[in-house]
């Protein structure tokens, strides 16, 4: 499962230097690549959650601090995760 978007991802630091860690999107791609290598399903919340705090209405509705989902955000994620599990692991 990949992380969701977060506010400020990919933003350049105000002081002008580059951070030592790669951007969040890089981690998402690595998770997807490893899952594909081992033929594992991956729930890509980064692309499929519909929660992107850079969009003001979505930030207000699901992730007011830009990082942590609120109750509505967790509810939305729970439906997505439940659907993924039922689709891939239903007996």
trRosetta pair geometry for C-beta under 8 A, 3 or more apart (Angstrom, degrees):
i j d omega theta_ij theta_ji phi_ij phi_ji
1 31 7.8 -59 80 175 21 144
1 42 6.9 -179 -76 -166 30 69
1 43 4.4 -5 -111 62 82 103
1 45 6.2 36 -178 -12 89 112
1 81 7.6 8 -117 -112 141 101
2 27 7.6 141 -145 116 91 87
2 28 4.6 54 -151 -129 135 85
2 31 5.1 163 -89 77 86 151
2 32 7.1 -6 -63 -50 128 87
2 42 6.8 57 -28 165 92 111
2 43 7.1 -147 18 97 72 59
2 44 5.0 21 21 -135 128 54
2 45 5.3 -160 77 38 77 76
2 46 4.5 -57 123 -11 132 105
2 47 7.7 47 67 5 146 81
3 6 7.4 -19 144 -30 123 106
3 24 6.5 -89 74 -163 126 115
3 27 7.2 23 19 102 114 128
3 28 7.1 -104 44 -79 77 92
3 45 6.5 -87 152 76 14 116
3 46 6.3 51 79 -69 55 94
4 45 4.8 -67 -74 137 72 112
4 46 6.3 174 -130 -90 27 47
4 49 5.0 -48 -113 41 106 162
4 51 5.0 -13 -163 83 139 114
4 52 7.7 -145 172 -82 94 50
4 63 7.6 -162 113 -73 140 151
4 69 7.4 77 30 -56 157 108
4 77 7.6 -86 -54 -94 134 122
5 9 6.3 -125 -162 18 74 141
5 24 7.5 125 -131 106 48 151
5 46 6.3 105 -54 -145 66 67
5 49 7.8 -152 7 58 83 122
5 51 6.6 -167 40 107 93 68
5 52 4.3 32 47 -122 154 70
5 53 6.3 -164 108 18 102 76
5 54 6.8 -75 153 -4 139 98
6 9 5.2 106 64 -43 79 108
6 24 6.5 155 27 -66 103 163
6 53 6.5 3 -156 32 31 126
6 63 7.9 -129 -122 165 57 148
6 66 6.1 78 -176 150 68 77
6 67 4.9 30 -144 -109 112 68
7 53 4.3 -69 -59 104 91 127
7 54 6.4 154 -116 -70 64 61
7 59 6.7 59 -74 -115 120 127
7 63 7.6 -179 -29 124 103 118
7 65 7.8 -138 20 132 135 46
7 66 2.6 -44 9 -164 135 124
7 67 6.5 -85 28 -49 92 68
8 11 4.7 -68 -163 15 64 132
8 66 6.7 66 -3 156 95 139
9 23 6.3 97 179 -166 89 94
9 24 4.6 -49 -141 18 131 128
9 25 7.3 122 157 -27 126 85
10 23 5.3 42 -85 -139 70 135
10 24 7.5 -82 -39 29 80 93
10 25 7.1 32 -68 -6 112 117
12 16 7.3 15 159 -120 113 35
12 18 7.8 -55 -138 -99 83 64
13 16 6.7 -73 87 12 88 17
13 17 6.0 -21 64 61 134 63
13 18 7.5 175 16 -106 111 20
13 19 6.4 125 -37 -48 123 89
22 26 3.8 -59 144 62 129 156
22 27 6.8 154 89 -40 108 76
23 26 5.3 111 63 -4 68 100
23 27 7.9 -132 107 1 45 85
24 27 5.7 -54 -159 34 43 112
24 28 6.5 46 146 -22 71 103
24 46 7.5 175 141 -119 107 128
25 28 5.4 -50 -150 34 37 117
25 29 6.5 39 152 -20 67 102
25 46 7.4 139 -111 -178 61 147
26 29 5.8 -53 -150 35 32 110
26 30 6.5 32 152 -19 65 105
27 30 5.7 -54 -148 36 33 112
27 31 6.4 36 154 -20 66 103
28 31 5.8 -54 -151 34 30 112
28 32 6.5 27 152 -16 64 108
28 44 7.1 76 -167 -145 107 93
28 46 4.5 -20 -120 -2 143 167
28 47 7.8 127 179 -28 140 92
29 32 5.7 -56 -149 39 33 112
29 33 6.2 33 154 -21 67 107
30 33 5.7 -53 -143 37 31 111
30 34 6.3 28 159 -16 66 106
31 34 6.1 -58 -147 38 27 107
31 35 6.3 26 155 -18 63 110
31 42 6.3 141 140 -150 95 141
32 35 5.8 -58 -147 39 28 112
32 36 6.3 28 155 -19 64 107
32 42 5.7 -164 -110 81 59 162
32 44 6.6 26 -86 -92 111 116
33 36 5.8 -56 -148 37 29 110
33 37 6.3 35 153 -25 64 105
34 37 5.5 -49 -147 31 33 116
34 38 6.6 5 162 5 65 108
34 40 7.9 -11 121 42 72 123
35 38 6.5 -74 -149 52 26 91
35 40 4.3 -101 -152 74 76 96
35 41 7.0 -43 -179 113 123 11
35 42 3.8 49 155 -50 178 121
36 39 7.3 25 -170 -79 33 36
36 40 7.8 -87 -47 45 19 68
36 42 7.8 -56 -43 -4 68 128
41 84 7.5 168 140 -177 128 99
41 88 4.6 -113 38 -127 169 149
43 48 7.4 -108 -178 60 68 134
43 80 7.3 124 -171 142 123 99
43 81 6.6 53 -171 -112 167 66
43 84 4.5 15 -98 -145 120 165
44 47 4.6 3 134 36 119 103
44 48 5.2 96 86 2 82 109
45 48 6.3 -78 -113 61 27 81
45 49 4.2 38 -167 -48 75 119
45 51 7.6 -13 174 43 96 109
45 77 7.0 20 -131 -129 130 101
45 80 7.0 110 -108 119 88 146
46 49 7.3 48 -38 6 8 108
48 80 6.8 149 122 -156 102 131
49 76 7.1 91 -176 127 86 112
49 77 6.4 -5 -139 -98 115 81
49 80 6.0 -90 -116 -23 67 176
50 58 7.4 -147 151 -130 68 130
50 76 7.1 -108 72 172 109 135
51 58 6.1 168 -142 174 46 116
51 62 4.7 -116 -126 119 107 152
51 63 5.9 100 -180 -22 112 125
51 69 6.9 -22 -162 -98 160 105
51 73 5.9 81 -123 -140 145 100
51 76 6.6 138 -58 97 116 140
51 77 7.3 -30 -12 -64 146 95
52 55 5.2 63 90 8 96 104
52 58 5.5 45 58 96 61 155
53 58 6.4 -131 -94 103 34 95
53 59 3.9 78 -151 -99 74 94
53 62 7.6 -127 -80 79 80 92
53 63 4.5 -89 -78 90 114 124
53 66 4.3 154 141 -130 154 60
53 67 7.5 -54 -2 -44 163 34
54 59 7.4 142 3 -52 11 117
55 58 4.2 52 82 19 106 114
55 59 6.6 173 79 -17 50 86
56 59 5.5 -55 -142 35 31 112
56 60 6.2 29 161 -17 67 106
57 60 5.9 -53 -147 37 30 111
57 61 6.2 23 156 -15 64 113
58 61 5.7 -59 -140 43 31 108
58 62 5.7 -25 178 27 69 113
58 63 7.2 10 137 29 78 98
59 62 7.2 -81 -125 55 15 74
59 63 5.5 -68 -138 75 54 82
59 64 6.4 96 157 -111 76 30
59 66 6.1 -4 -140 -87 117 67
60 64 6.3 45 -129 -100 36 79
61 72 5.9 -93 166 108 72 146
61 73 7.7 129 118 -64 67 81
62 69 5.9 -39 169 -136 82 85
62 70 6.5 -169 -171 35 29 88
62 72 5.6 -109 -101 101 60 98
62 73 3.6 106 -172 -87 80 93
62 76 6.2 -39 -119 23 124 144
63 66 6.1 87 135 -104 104 14
63 67 6.8 166 -177 40 112 17
63 68 6.6 160 -145 78 82 32
63 69 5.4 -52 -89 -98 84 49
63 70 6.7 -165 -89 -6 29 81
63 73 5.3 88 -61 -90 73 152
64 70 5.8 48 0 -44 101 127
65 68 5.5 18 55 36 121 90
68 73 7.9 143 140 76 49 151
69 72 7.8 -132 179 77 92 55
69 73 2.7 -147 -158 111 98 129
69 74 4.9 142 115 -50 127 67
69 76 7.7 -140 -152 48 134 100
69 77 6.2 -79 -86 -11 173 132
70 73 5.1 99 42 10 55 105
70 74 7.2 -114 104 -3 28 90
71 74 5.9 -55 -146 39 30 108
71 75 6.3 33 154 -22 64 106
72 75 5.6 -52 -147 35 32 114
72 76 6.4 34 153 -19 64 104
73 76 5.8 -53 -149 35 31 110
73 77 6.3 27 153 -14 65 107
74 77 5.6 -54 -143 41 33 111
74 78 6.1 42 154 -29 66 103
75 78 5.6 -50 -148 28 30 115
75 79 7.0 29 155 -17 61 100
76 79 6.2 -56 -159 32 32 108
76 80 6.7 27 149 -14 65 108
77 80 5.6 -58 -150 39 37 112
77 81 6.0 33 156 -17 72 108
78 81 5.8 -55 -142 41 29 108
78 82 6.0 33 157 -21 65 108
79 82 5.7 -53 -142 37 28 112
79 83 6.3 29 157 -18 63 107
80 83 5.9 -57 -150 37 27 110
80 84 6.4 29 152 -20 63 108
81 84 5.6 -54 -148 36 32 114
81 85 6.3 29 156 -16 66 106
82 85 5.9 -58 -148 39 29 108
82 86 6.2 26 156 -16 66 109
83 86 5.8 -56 -143 39 29 109
83 87 6.1 29 157 -20 64 110
84 87 5.8 -59 -147 37 26 111
84 88 6.1 -5 166 6 65 115
85 88 6.5 -70 -135 50 24 91
85 89 5.2 -38 -172 39 66 116
85 90 7.9 111 134 -52 59 71
86 89 7.3 -65 -98 58 12 72
86 90 5.0 39 -172 -64 57 111
87 90 6.8 13 -85 -9 6 112
